[in-house]
Amino acid sequence: MASITQRSSGLVQRKTEATRNAAADKERGSGDEADEGRRAEEEEEDQGDSKETRLTLMEEVLLLGLKDQEGYTSFWNDCISSGLRGCMLIELALRGRLQLEACGMRRRSLLARKVICKSDAPTGDMLMDEALKHIKDTQPPETVQSWIELLSGETWNPLKLHYQLRNVRERLAKNLVEKGVLTTEKQNFLLFDMTTHPLTNSPVKQRLVKKVQDSVLEKWVNDPQRMDKRVLALILLAHSSDVLENAFAPLQDEQFDQGMKRVRTLLELEPEAESTKPNANELMWAVVAAFTK
């Protein structure tokens, strides 16, 4: 009888102990969940802060091309228009909206393959959504080279003039005004008035310029596969838009020469070969091929 009582009391003790342990585990679990929740909230706050000045490739290229005080791009720059359309295609590709059609058994070149709409989910940017709708609704599909020309309005076919994206620079500048980077003014040029967008948030442009400089100087990795795709695209498209040297202008002569030498290394890459490497974005390299062919 005594042994039965001892066994039952032992069971009660083990049960009580198990209950206590479970309660302690629950408290620890809830504490961990609370910590995770706080960390997630902090991350969201950080992301929210960064979104205020997060720029698209088009906005970054335009910002590099704009004169800080005058608030307009060089009148002699006839490359930036098509360059901005190329940026738009790459931005949509990096966001998972566009891709190139499959290369097929005979492996066609990048410039021979058509652009396919992968997802028509809105991007939140009116310009990109407009371009995305054109590409989605067009049958049969067009190539990267054709889309750069069509979106720029460089076509002899009057039936395709509606593809042109109008006032792209002005609309991008207004986006930058909304993000607090630029402001809007009117300037008189003797015969006409022109809306200009001088720089008001210098730190944003300074960070952009430093990012470009560091990518080919202090943070140079000598391997395009290890470079951030967005930074790589920015360098190549800024060069195609004839605004890259603006970012290198403040450098000393030795740094300028070294930076431009490394840029030339990137420009000499073979897009067809680069597009076949792991994690490469084929459409990005197709756009690069369209400008370097």
Secondary structure, DSSP 8 states (H G I E B T S, - for coil): -HHHHHHHHHHHHHHHHHHHHHHHHHHHHHHHHHHHHHHHHHHHHHHHHHHHT---HHHHHHHHHS-TTT-S--TT--SHHHHHHHHHHHHHHHTTSEEE---TTTT--GGGSBEEES-----S-HHHHHHHHHHHH-SS--BHHHHHHHHHT--S-GGGGGG---SHHHHHHHHHHHTTSB--EEEEETTEEEEE--B--HHHHHHHHHHHHHHHTTT--S-GGGS-HHHHHHHHHHHHTT-HHHHHTTS-HHHHHHHHHHHHHHHTS-HHHHTTSTT--HHHHHHHHHHH-
